């Protein structure tokens, strides 16, 4: 039996216990219902039958006394009015007797006593009352009073004794009913106490059972789980108590085994990851050192190559000026080739030097107003724009955090290339705009130039990559590489938008100030639309004499060489003498106010030699050429 009970589930045990307790309570409740019904019946008898019987018994006695008083009074006075109590008492006697008979249906003893009282009353009226009344009517009061003897009084006393016996019987019935009420009430209280004891005992048994079947097994299981949680994953977990807890212990132990196996795999993976991280750290340190050495090498090599190239270019130009026309045509051509090669080498070295300086020599980030910066860009690109009859417009631009010289160099490259890679017989138009996208400003430089094929959208940002021959569009092919490095240095990204219907659009992102982001969020909450920071209102540059541009609000720029376009505008095909001056102009990052020297090019800065065909050298070199 114990073995069979031990296999019972917790649900079954609780149901059995509750069923037993419920059966006991239902039995007690049934007994209480029966006893309560009896108690209610006895109470009703006491209140509706026995109680009124006592009243009617007393009323019956009063009616008989009224009859006896009326007879005596009439015998004394002979007045019929004195006979009224007799008649009223007679009527009350009959009504009261009927009430008593109806109420004492369950009490035959009372009915029997009532019959005796009625018989004696009838006998008293026949032998005493009626003769006194008749005699008084016929012979007068004296004759009537003569009949009221001791014998008549004894007869009435016997009647009163019978009424007293009736009242005693009614009282006896009442006492018996009271005892029945008290007995059933006491029994009801006992049953209630028994029910309370059953509930209390059931509660105690339930608590003890819960402690033995639930709390102790759970406490044991929890202790084992805590032991595993402290790190002892080899400790086996076993359940106790009902089958549910045993299965729970088995499930938890299976989970422990799975966790232990996973942890073993994690440890192995962590060891492998740590080893890989160590190797990656070593490689990263080696790569950092290698990049630092390469940057230093490029910087030193650029500086060391400046002086020899400056001398070669200067003396070649002197030879060209001094002996032009004195030698044969082939000699003049050779000298021109030497001058052009030296100038292009200077541009390549300057561009490489500028590229290596980005992010390495820094003046720190400050808040830069791009609207004011576009004025500087407009001034720097004015010669190239006048030469090409180009229009430059820009919308409302934001204030961002960055290095002003680098951002100037960035925009100069984009605007100059847009002017350089223009379509023949079409007035070049360049428009710069900005819009807030999430937490970044998306700035666009768009033109109506020759455009870029989608397959070359990534290639143009690779250093020294050209899409056109240098005779068609002069430049070194490093301009857009510098643009990309400047944008990435400021935490943004740059790409070519190939979906524009005309020309080229180069877009780049720069982090927005927190105030701009918060203002955009408030505006979006106020009108239910996303904040749009783009500006469709173009303003013409202050110094331009051309008509205002009508470029699209989304911006872009063709991939061209910014500095060489300025050189093309500045050069006129004639040669300028120089005594060792480099080709290119110090602008943008090379401005003294920033403390960072960076060449962006556009026109000669010290009377240095110019390239053939009127294209002067530049500092940053040409940006990538577009392909039709």
SETI-489468 format. One record per residue (C-alpha): x, y, z. Coordinates in steps of 0.05 Angstrom, whole numbers, always signed. Each point is the difference from the previous one (the first is absolute). Example, Ala and Ser with C-alpha at 12.3 -4.5 7.8 and 13.67 -1.06 7.14 Angstrom:
<sites>
+--------+--------+--------+
:   east :  north :     up :
+--------+--------+--------+
:   +246 :    -90 :   +156 :
:    +27 :    +69 :    -13 :
+--------+--------+--------+
</sites>
This chain:
<sites>
+--------+--------+--------+
:   east :  north :     up :
+--------+--------+--------+
:     +0 :     +0 :     +0 :
:    +56 :    +49 :    +19 :
:    +36 :    -17 :    -65 :
:    -63 :    +13 :    -40 :
:    -12 :    +65 :    +37 :
:    +72 :    +22 :    -13 :
:    -14 :     -3 :    -75 :
:    -59 :    +47 :     +7 :
:     +9 :    +67 :    -33 :
:     -6 :    +64 :    +40 :
:    -65 :    +16 :    -35 :
:    -28 :    -68 :    +19 :
:    +21 :     +7 :    +73 :
:    -30 :    +69 :     +6 :
:    -64 :    -22 :    -33 :
:     -7 :    -60 :    +47 :
:    +12 :    +43 :    +61 :
:    -50 :    +52 :    -24 :
:    -51 :    -54 :    -17 :
:     +4 :    -30 :    +71 :
:     -5 :    +68 :    +33 :
:    -57 :    +19 :    -47 :
:    -38 :    -64 :    +16 :
:     +6 :    +12 :    +74 :
:    -21 :    +72 :     -7 :
:    -59 :    -20 :    -44 :
:    -22 :    -51 :    +53 :
:     +5 :    +51 :    +55 :
:    -37 :    +50 :    -43 :
:    -56 :    -50 :    -14 :
:     -7 :    -15 :    +74 :
:     -1 :    +75 :    +15 :
:    -54 :    +10 :    -52 :
:    -44 :    -55 :    +32 :
:    +11 :    +27 :    +70 :
:    -12 :    +71 :    -22 :
:    -65 :    -22 :    -33 :
:    -23 :    -33 :    +65 :
:    +20 :    +60 :    +40 :
:    -40 :    +44 :    -46 :
:    -60 :    -45 :     +6 :
:     +4 :     -1 :    +77 :
:     +8 :    +75 :     +1 :
:    -61 :     +9 :    -45 :
:    -41 :    -46 :    +46 :
:    +23 :    +40 :    +61 :
:    -16 :    +67 :    -32 :
:    -62 :    -16 :    -40 :
:    -35 :    -55 :    +40 :
:    +23 :     -9 :    +72 :
:     +7 :    +73 :    +14 :
:    -69 :    +19 :    -25 :
:    -29 :    -60 :    +37 :
:    +21 :    +29 :    +67 :
:    -33 :    +66 :    -19 :
:    -64 :    -35 :    -21 :
:     -1 :    -41 :    +64 :
:     +2 :    +63 :    +41 :
:    -52 :    +31 :    -45 :
:    -45 :    -60 :    +12 :
:     +6 :     +8 :    +75 :
:    -17 :    +74 :     -6 :
:    -62 :    -16 :    -42 :
:    -25 :    -49 :    +54 :
:    +14 :    +51 :    +55 :
:    -39 :    +53 :    -40 :
:    -59 :    -49 :     -4 :
:     +1 :    -14 :    +75 :
:     +5 :    +75 :    +15 :
:    -58 :    +17 :    -47 :
:    -45 :    -53 :    +33 :
:    +15 :    +26 :    +70 :
:    -10 :    +72 :    -20 :
:    -67 :    -14 :    -34 :
:    -22 :    -40 :    +61 :
:    +14 :    +61 :    +45 :
:    -29 :    +56 :    -44 :
:    -47 :    -36 :    -47 :
:    +24 :    +49 :    -53 :
:     +8 :    -31 :    -69 :
:    +60 :    +44 :    -14 :
:    +37 :    -36 :    +55 :
:    -13 :    -64 :    -38 :
:    +42 :    +24 :    -60 :
:    +67 :    -26 :    +27 :
:    -31 :    -69 :     +4 :
:    -22 :     +0 :    -72 :
:    +67 :    +30 :    -24 :
:    +39 :    -50 :    +42 :
:    -41 :    -57 :    -31 :
:    +17 :    +23 :    -70 :
:    +73 :    +10 :    +17 :
:     +2 :    -69 :    +32 :
:    -25 :    -33 :    -63 :
:    +48 :    +39 :    -46 :
:    +59 :    -14 :    +47 :
:    -16 :    -73 :     +3 :
:     -1 :     -3 :    -76 :
:    +68 :    +35 :     -3 :
:    +29 :    -48 :    +51 :
:    -26 :    -60 :    -37 :
:    +31 :    +25 :    -66 :
:    +68 :    +16 :    +33 :
:     +5 :    -66 :    +39 :
:     -7 :    -47 :    -58 :
:    +68 :    -33 :    +17 :
:    -17 :     -2 :    +74 :
:    -58 :    -49 :    +16 :
:     +9 :     +9 :    +75 :
:    -17 :    +74 :     -7 :
:    -61 :    -17 :    -42 :
:    -23 :    -50 :    +53 :
:     +7 :    +52 :    +55 :
:    -36 :    +50 :    -43 :
:    -59 :    -49 :     -8 :
:     -3 :     -8 :    +76 :
:     -1 :    +75 :    +10 :
:    -55 :     +8 :    -52 :
:    -42 :    -55 :    +33 :
:     +8 :    +30 :    +70 :
:    -16 :    +69 :    -26 :
:    -62 :    -26 :    -34 :
:    -20 :    -37 :    +64 :
:    +12 :    +63 :    +42 :
:    -44 :    +42 :    -46 :
:    -54 :    -54 :     +1 :
:     -1 :    -10 :    +75 :
:    +19 :    +68 :    +26 :
:     +1 :    +58 :    -48 :
:    -63 :    -12 :    -40 :
:    -44 :    -16 :    +62 :
:    +24 :    +64 :    +34 :
:    -17 :    +41 :    -62 :
:    -68 :    -33 :     -8 :
:    -18 :     +7 :    +74 :
:    +21 :    +73 :     +2 :
:    -42 :    +14 :    -61 :
:    -61 :    -34 :    +31 :
:     +6 :     +8 :    +75 :
:    +47 :    +58 :    +11 :
:    +69 :    +11 :    +24 :
:    -10 :    -31 :    +69 :
:    -20 :    -66 :    -30 :
:    +57 :     +3 :    -48 :
:    +51 :    +15 :    +53 :
:    -27 :    -59 :    +41 :
:    +24 :    -47 :    -54 :
:    +72 :    +25 :     +4 :
:    +20 :    -48 :    +55 :
:    +67 :    -31 :    +20 :
:    -16 :    -59 :    -44 :
:     -4 :    +47 :    -61 :
:    +66 :    +31 :    +20 :
:    +32 :    -69 :     +5 :
:    -24 :    -17 :    -69 :
:    +33 :    +63 :    -29 :
:    +63 :    -15 :    +40 :
:     +2 :    -69 :    -33 :
:     -6 :    +35 :    -67 :
:    +58 :    +46 :    +17 :
:    +40 :    -61 :    +22 :
:    -12 :    -32 :    -69 :
:    +22 :    +65 :    -34 :
:    +64 :     +0 :    +43 :
:    +13 :    -73 :    -21 :
:     -8 :    +22 :    -73 :
:    +49 :    +57 :    +11 :
:    +49 :    -48 :    +33 :
:     -4 :    -47 :    -59 :
:    +13 :    +59 :    -47 :
:    +60 :    +20 :    +43 :
:    +26 :    -71 :     -2 :
:     -4 :     -1 :    -76 :
:    +36 :    +67 :     -2 :
:    +56 :    -25 :    +44 :
:     +8 :    -62 :    -43 :
:     +4 :    +44 :    -63 :
:    +51 :    +46 :    +33 :
:    +42 :    -60 :    +18 :
:     -3 :    -24 :    -72 :
:    +22 :    +69 :    -25 :
:    +58 :     +2 :    +49 :
:    +20 :    -71 :    -17 :
:     +1 :    +12 :    -75 :
:    +35 :    +67 :    +10 :
:    +54 :    -32 :    +41 :
:     +7 :    -56 :    -51 :
:     +7 :    +52 :    -55 :
:    +55 :    +35 :    +39 :
:    +36 :    -66 :    +10 :
:     -4 :    -15 :    -74 :
:    +28 :    +69 :    -16 :
:    +58 :    -12 :    +48 :
:    +12 :    -67 :    -33 :
:     +1 :    +33 :    -69 :
:    +50 :    +53 :    +26 :
:    +43 :    -55 :    +29 :
:     -2 :    -38 :    -66 :
:    +21 :    +63 :    -38 :
:    +55 :    +15 :    +49 :
:    +26 :    -72 :     -1 :
:     -5 :     -1 :    -75 :
:    +40 :    +65 :     -4 :
:    +53 :    -28 :    +47 :
:     +3 :    -64 :    -40 :
:     +5 :    +39 :    -64 :
:    +57 :    +43 :    +27 :
:    +37 :    -61 :    +25 :
:    -11 :    -35 :    -67 :
:    +23 :    +61 :    -39 :
:    +62 :     +3 :    +44 :
:    +16 :    -73 :    -11 :
:    -22 :     -6 :    -72 :
:    +16 :    +69 :    -28 :
:    +43 :    +45 :    +44 :
:    +53 :    -50 :    +21 :
:    +10 :    -29 :    -70 :
:     +2 :    +70 :    -30 :
:    +49 :    +24 :    +53 :
:    +45 :    -60 :    -13 :
:     -4 :    +12 :    -75 :
:    +13 :    +74 :     +8 :
:    +61 :    -15 :    +43 :
:    +28 :    -46 :    -54 :
:    -14 :    +52 :    -53 :
:    +36 :    +54 :    +41 :
:    +59 :    -46 :     +8 :
:     +3 :     -8 :    -75 :
:    -10 :    +75 :     -9 :
:    +62 :    +13 :    +42 :
:    +41 :    -36 :    -52 :
:     -4 :    -73 :    +19 :
:    -27 :    -22 :    -67 :
:    +20 :    -72 :    +13 :
:    -49 :     -7 :    +58 :
:    -57 :    -46 :    -18 :
:    -70 :    +26 :    +14 :
:    -53 :    -50 :    +24 :
:    -72 :    +13 :    +17 :
:    -39 :    -27 :    +59 :
:    -72 :     -4 :    +22 :
:    -58 :     -7 :    -50 :
:    +14 :    -24 :    -71 :
:     -6 :    +70 :    -27 :
:    +58 :    +24 :    +41 :
:    +41 :    -61 :    -18 :
:    -11 :    +15 :    -74 :
:    +15 :    +73 :    +13 :
:    +66 :    -20 :    +32 :
:    +16 :    -43 :    -60 :
:    -16 :    +57 :    -48 :
:    +42 :    +49 :    +40 :
:    +57 :    -49 :     +2 :
:     -6 :     -9 :    -76 :
:     +4 :    +76 :     -6 :
:    +61 :     +0 :    +45 :
:    +33 :    -51 :    -44 :
:    -16 :    +41 :    -62 :
:    +26 :    +63 :    +33 :
:    +63 :    -35 :    +22 :
:    +12 :    -25 :    -71 :
:    -14 :    +70 :    -28 :
:    +47 :    +31 :    +51 :
:    +54 :    -49 :    -19 :
:     -9 :    +20 :    -72 :
:     -1 :    +74 :    +20 :
:    +64 :     -9 :    +38 :
:    +33 :    -32 :    -59 :
:    -28 :    +54 :    -46 :
:    +23 :    +54 :    +48 :
:    +70 :    -28 :     +1 :
:     +0 :     -2 :    -75 :
:    -28 :    +71 :     -4 :
:    +52 :    +25 :    +50 :
:    +54 :    -32 :    -42 :
:    -29 :    +30 :    -63 :
:     -7 :    +68 :    +34 :
:    +72 :     -4 :    +22 :
:    +20 :    -14 :    -71 :
:    -45 :    +55 :    -26 :
:    +28 :    +49 :    +51 :
:    +70 :    -16 :    -22 :
:    -21 :     +8 :    -73 :
:    -36 :    +65 :    +16 :
:    +61 :    +27 :    +36 :
:    +43 :    -22 :    -58 :
:    -48 :    +31 :    -50 :
:     -3 :    +65 :    +40 :
:    +75 :     +3 :     +2 :
:     +4 :    -16 :    -74 :
:    -52 :    +54 :    -17 :
:    +36 :    +50 :    +44 :
:    +65 :    -17 :    -35 :
:    -32 :     +5 :    -68 :
:    -31 :    +68 :    +16 :
:    +66 :    +24 :    +27 :
:    +34 :    -27 :    -62 :
:    -49 :    +34 :    -46 :
:     +7 :    +65 :    +37 :
:    +76 :     -2 :     +2 :
:     +4 :    -24 :    -72 :
:    -45 :    +57 :    -23 :
:    +41 :    +52 :    +35 :
:    +66 :    -30 :    -23 :
:    -24 :     -3 :    -72 :
:    -24 :    +72 :     -1 :
:    +67 :    +34 :     -5 :
:    +29 :    -43 :    -58 :
:    -66 :     +6 :    -39 :
:     -3 :    +75 :    +13 :
:    +70 :     +7 :    -29 :
:    -15 :    -44 :    -60 :
:    -64 :    +37 :    -15 :
:    +32 :    +69 :     +9 :
:    +61 :    -14 :    -44 :
:    -43 :    -34 :    -53 :
:    -43 :    +62 :     -2 :
:    +62 :    +44 :     -5 :
:    +25 :    -43 :    -57 :
:    -68 :     +6 :    -33 :
:     -1 :    +76 :     +6 :
:    +73 :    +12 :    -18 :
:     +8 :    -48 :    -59 :
:    -70 :     +1 :    -27 :
:     +6 :     +7 :    -76 :
:    +76 :     -7 :     +0 :
:     -1 :    -75 :     -2 :
:    -37 :    -44 :    -48 :
:    -73 :    -17 :    +10 :
:    +15 :    -69 :    +30 :
:    +43 :    +31 :    +54 :
:    -56 :    +48 :    +19 :
:    -47 :    -59 :     +4 :
:    +48 :    -39 :    +45 :
:     +7 :    +60 :    +46 :
:    -76 :     +7 :     +4 :
:     -7 :    -74 :    +17 :
:    +51 :     +9 :    +56 :
:    -35 :    +61 :    +28 :
:    -68 :    -35 :     -2 :
:    +27 :    -63 :    +32 :
:    +33 :    +39 :    +56 :
:    -64 :    +39 :    +13 :
:    -43 :    -62 :     +1 :
:    +50 :    -34 :    +48 :
:     -5 :    +62 :    +45 :
:    -76 :     -5 :     +0 :
:     +3 :    -74 :    +16 :
:    +48 :    +12 :    +58 :
:    -42 :    +58 :    +27 :
:    -63 :    -41 :     -5 :
:    +33 :    -59 :    +35 :
:    +26 :    +46 :    +54 :
:    -70 :    +30 :    +10 :
:    -31 :    -69 :     +2 :
:    +48 :    -24 :    +53 :
:    -12 :    +61 :    +44 :
:    -75 :    -11 :     +6 :
:    -15 :    -22 :    +71 :
:    +73 :     -1 :    +19 :
:    +11 :    +74 :     +9 :
:    -62 :    +28 :    +33 :
:    -22 :    +65 :    +32 :
:    -60 :    -30 :    +36 :
:    -74 :     +2 :    -15 :
:    -39 :    +65 :     +6 :
:    -69 :    +22 :    -20 :
:     +3 :    +19 :    -74 :
:    -55 :    +39 :    -35 :
:     -3 :    -30 :    -70 :
:    -37 :    +62 :    -27 :
:    +61 :    +43 :    +18 :
:    +46 :    -55 :    -25 :
:    -35 :     +0 :    -68 :
:    +20 :    +74 :     -6 :
:    +72 :    -21 :     +7 :
:    -10 :    -56 :    -50 :
:    -32 :    +49 :    -48 :
:    +60 :    +46 :     +5 :
:    +50 :    -56 :    -11 :
:    -37 :    -29 :    -60 :
:    -16 :    +68 :    -32 :
:    +56 :     -1 :    -53 :
:    -21 :    -69 :    -25 :
:    -73 :    +19 :     +0 :
:    +12 :    +65 :    -38 :
:    +42 :    -37 :    -51 :
:    -57 :    -51 :    -11 :
:    -57 :    +51 :    +10 :
:    -26 :    -46 :    +56 :
:    -53 :    +14 :    +51 :
:     +6 :    -20 :    +74 :
:    -60 :     +1 :    +47 :
:    -14 :    -30 :    +67 :
:    -59 :     -8 :    +46 :
:     -5 :    +10 :    +75 :
:    +58 :    -41 :    +28 :
:     +8 :    -23 :    +72 :
:    +52 :    +11 :    +54 :
:    +41 :    -62 :    +14 :
:    +60 :    -21 :    +41 :
:    +63 :    -12 :    -40 :
:    +66 :    +29 :    -24 :
:    -13 :    +61 :    -41 :
:    +62 :     -7 :    -46 :
:    -17 :    -72 :    -17 :
:    -73 :    +17 :    -14 :
:    +22 :    +58 :    -44 :
:    +45 :    -47 :    -38 :
:    -58 :    -49 :     -7 :
:    -49 :    +50 :    -29 :
:    +53 :    +33 :    -45 :
:    +16 :    -68 :    -31 :
:    -73 :    -16 :    -12 :
:    -19 :    +68 :    -29 :
:    +63 :     +5 :    -43 :
:    -11 :    -69 :    -29 :
:    -72 :    +16 :    -15 :
:    +24 :    +60 :    -40 :
:    +56 :    -39 :    -33 :
:    -41 :    -58 :    -26 :
:    -51 :    +42 :    -36 :
:    -35 :    -12 :    -66 :
:    +20 :    +40 :    -60 :
:    -46 :    +58 :    -18 :
:    -39 :     -8 :    +66 :
:     +7 :    +51 :    +56 :
:    +27 :    -39 :    +60 :
:    -45 :     +4 :    +61 :
:    +20 :    -25 :    +69 :
:    -47 :     -2 :    +59 :
:    +16 :    -20 :    +72 :
:    -57 :    -18 :    +48 :
:    -10 :    -38 :    +65 :
:    -55 :    -37 :    +35 :
:     -5 :    -34 :    +69 :
:     -7 :    -76 :     -4 :
:     -7 :    -31 :    +69 :
:    +61 :    +25 :    +39 :
:    +43 :    +19 :    -61 :
:     +2 :    +57 :    -49 :
:     -2 :    -25 :    -72 :
:    +36 :    +52 :    -43 :
:     -5 :     -4 :    -75 :
:    +41 :    +33 :    -55 :
:    -37 :     -6 :    -66 :
:    +18 :    +25 :    -69 :
:    -24 :     -5 :    -72 :
:    +66 :    -27 :    -27 :
:    +18 :    -63 :    -39 :
:    -21 :    -48 :    +56 :
:    +28 :    -66 :    +24 :
:    -19 :    -70 :    -22 :
:    -25 :    -44 :    +58 :
:    +55 :    -52 :     -9 :
:    +52 :    +53 :    +16 :
:    -35 :    +28 :    +62 :
:    +48 :    -36 :    +48 :
:    +63 :     +4 :    -43 :
:     +3 :    +76 :     +1 :
:    +16 :     +0 :    +75 :
:    +62 :    -43 :     -8 :
:    +66 :    +38 :     +3 :
:    +34 :    +15 :    -66 :
:    -57 :    -31 :    -40 :
:    -18 :    +38 :    -64 :
:    -57 :    -10 :    -48 :
:    +26 :    +47 :    -54 :
:    +67 :    +13 :    -31 :
:    +39 :    +58 :    +30 :
:     -4 :    +37 :    -67 :
:    -76 :     +1 :     +3 :
:     -6 :    +19 :    +73 :
:    +65 :    +16 :    +36 :
:    +10 :    -23 :    +72 :
:    +33 :    -52 :    +44 :
:    -60 :    -42 :    +18 :
:     +5 :    +11 :    +75 :
:    -52 :    +53 :    +11 :
:    -60 :    -44 :    +17 :
:    +45 :    -45 :    +41 :
:    +16 :    +62 :    +43 :
:    -75 :    +15 :     +3 :
:    -16 :    -70 :    +25 :
:    +56 :     +2 :    +52 :
:    -24 :    +68 :    +26 :
:    -72 :    -24 :     +5 :
:    +19 :    -64 :    +35 :
:    +46 :    +39 :    +47 :
:    -62 :    +40 :    +21 :
:    -40 :    -64 :    +12 :
:    -41 :     +2 :    -64 :
:     -5 :    -36 :    -66 :
:     +1 :    +22 :    -73 :
:    -31 :    -30 :    -62 :
:    -24 :    +16 :    -70 :
:    -75 :     +5 :    -12 :
:    -10 :    -32 :    -68 :
:    -75 :    +13 :     -2 :
:     +3 :    +74 :    -18 :
:    -29 :    +16 :    -69 :
:    +57 :    +46 :    -19 :
:    +72 :    +10 :    +18 :
:    +29 :    -30 :    +63 :
:    -19 :     +4 :    +74 :
:    +52 :    -17 :    +53 :
:    -30 :     -6 :    +69 :
:    +36 :     -5 :    +66 :
:    -23 :     -1 :    +72 :
:    +26 :    +37 :    +62 :
:    -23 :    -10 :    +72 :
:    -53 :    +51 :    +21 :
:     +4 :    +41 :    +63 :
:    -45 :    -24 :    +58 :
:    -38 :    +66 :     -2 :
:    -19 :    -11 :    -74 :
:    -23 :    -71 :    +15 :
:    -42 :    +22 :    +59 :
:    -30 :    +57 :    -40 :
:    -18 :    -48 :    -56 :
:    -34 :    -47 :    +49 :
:    -41 :    +56 :    +30 :
:    -20 :    +23 :    -69 :
:    -21 :    -71 :    -19 :
:    -42 :     -6 :    +64 :
:    -33 :    +68 :    -13 :
:    -24 :    -11 :    -71 :
:     +0 :    -76 :     -5 :
:    +52 :     -2 :    -55 :
:    +74 :    -14 :     -1 :
:    +45 :    +60 :     +6 :
:    +29 :    +21 :    -67 :
:    +63 :    +41 :     +4 :
:     +8 :     +8 :    -75 :
:     -7 :    +69 :    -28 :
:    -29 :    +13 :    -69 :
:    +16 :    +73 :     +1 :
:    +64 :    +12 :    -39 :
:    +42 :    +61 :    +10 :
:    +50 :    +24 :    -50 :
:    +71 :    +10 :    +23 :
:    +13 :    +72 :    +22 :
:    +58 :    +12 :    -46 :
:    -26 :    -35 :    -63 :
:    -20 :    +43 :    -58 :
:    -36 :    -57 :    -36 :
:    -74 :    -11 :     +4 :
:    -25 :    -40 :    +60 :
:     +3 :    -75 :     -6 :
:    -61 :    -42 :     -3 :
:    +31 :    -67 :    +19 :
:    -43 :    -52 :    +35 :
:     -8 :     +0 :    +74 :
:    +33 :    -69 :     +4 :
:    +73 :    +10 :    -13 :
:    +56 :    -35 :    -34 :
:    +67 :     +8 :    -34 :
:    +34 :    -34 :    -56 :
:    +64 :    -36 :    +16 :
:    +53 :    +46 :    -27 :
:    +64 :    +32 :    +21 :
:    -15 :    +61 :    +42 :
:    +68 :    +32 :     -2 :
:    +13 :    -10 :    -74 :
:    -65 :    +35 :    -18 :
:    +24 :    +61 :    +38 :
:    +67 :     -6 :    -36 :
:    -35 :     -3 :    -67 :
:    -37 :    +64 :    +17 :
:    +62 :    +35 :    +24 :
:    +47 :    -22 :    -55 :
:     -1 :    +33 :    -68 :
:    +50 :    -44 :    -37 :
:    +57 :    +49 :    +11 :
:    +59 :    -18 :    +44 :
:    +16 :    +33 :    +65 :
:    +70 :     +4 :    +25 :
:    +15 :    -26 :    +68 :
:    +61 :     -8 :    +42 :
:    -13 :    -66 :    +33 :
:    -74 :    +10 :    +17 :
:    -45 :    -61 :     +5 :
:    -61 :    -10 :    -42 :
:    -66 :     +7 :    +37 :
:    -31 :    +47 :    +51 :
:     -4 :     -7 :    +75 :
:    -74 :     +2 :    +17 :
:    -49 :    -35 :    +46 :
:    +40 :    -40 :    +50 :
:    +62 :    +39 :    -16 :
:    -29 :    +66 :    +24 :
:    +40 :    +32 :    +56 :
:    -61 :     +7 :    +44 :
:     -6 :    -75 :     +9 :
:    +72 :    -15 :    +12 :
:     -5 :    -59 :    -48 :
:    +33 :     +5 :    -67 :
:    -36 :    -36 :    -56 :
:     +2 :    +13 :    -75 :
:    -64 :     +3 :    -38 :
:    +24 :    +35 :    -62 :
:    -34 :    +43 :    -51 :
:    +51 :    +52 :    -21 :
:    +74 :    +12 :     +7 :
:    +21 :    +29 :    +65 :
:    +71 :    +23 :    -12 :
:     +7 :    +10 :    -74 :
:    +19 :    -73 :    -12 :
:     -4 :    -30 :    -69 :
:    -65 :    -20 :    -32 :
:    -19 :    -62 :    -37 :
:     -5 :     +3 :    -76 :
:    -67 :    +20 :    -28 :
:    -14 :    +49 :    +55 :
:    -15 :    -52 :    +55 :
:    +37 :    +20 :    +62 :
:    +20 :    -49 :    +55 :
:    -40 :    -11 :    +63 :
:    +12 :    -24 :    +70 :
:    -53 :    -54 :    +10 :
:     +1 :    -23 :    -71 :
:    -58 :    -17 :    -45 :
:    -61 :    -38 :    +25 :
:    -25 :    -60 :    -39 :
:    -24 :    +12 :    -70 :
:    -71 :    -18 :    -18 :
:    -18 :    -48 :    -56 :
:    -56 :    +18 :    -47 :
+--------+--------+--------+
</sites>
